[in-house]
């Protein structure tokens, strides 16, 4: 069986508690297939705005050098990190 790793970006906001059963069901189904699931609640991740320095493209591909901060995801992933440099 494949060793799958799945990242869930949880975009639920305050007052979206009615969606908890849906997320729980999704995570349980993924676990049953043998996947490792990691969930990141976006409301808890501090992110700043891009200042357009292009450091994430030129100096450290995919990693923001400046203001984009993200707790739990490392130094800060650039929104452009999926594009080739």
Secondary structure, 3 states (H helix, E strand, C coil): CCCCEEEEEECCCCCCHHHHHHHHHHHHHHHHCCCEEEEEEHHHCCCCCCCCCCHHHHCCCCECCCCCCCCCCCCCECCCCCCCC
